[in-house]
Amino acid sequence: MRPVDEAILEHLRSEGNLTPDALEKLDVAVANYASNRLTKLREYGLVERAVPGVRGLYRITDTGEAFLDEELDASELDIDD
């Protein structure tokens, strides 16, 4: 996990569905980097596409919520970056 990942998850939890552009406007990360991190977070099941088949709009999953609530350790996700 990278330091920005938790910030992305927190914003998704508090703001609802977000795009990389919205995360940039919230001063979380530039859109391109946010997009890269969202892709990685999606690989680990922490976020998902808000509308199946539609790219660019994401929401936090129950697994992402559990991670933020410290009910799930990142080591359990086999995150290597």
Secondary structure, 3 states (H helix, E strand, C coil): CCHHHHHHHHHHHHHCCECHHHHHHCCCCCHHHHHHHHHHHHHCCCEEECCCCCCCCEEECHHHHHHHCCCCCHHHHCCCC
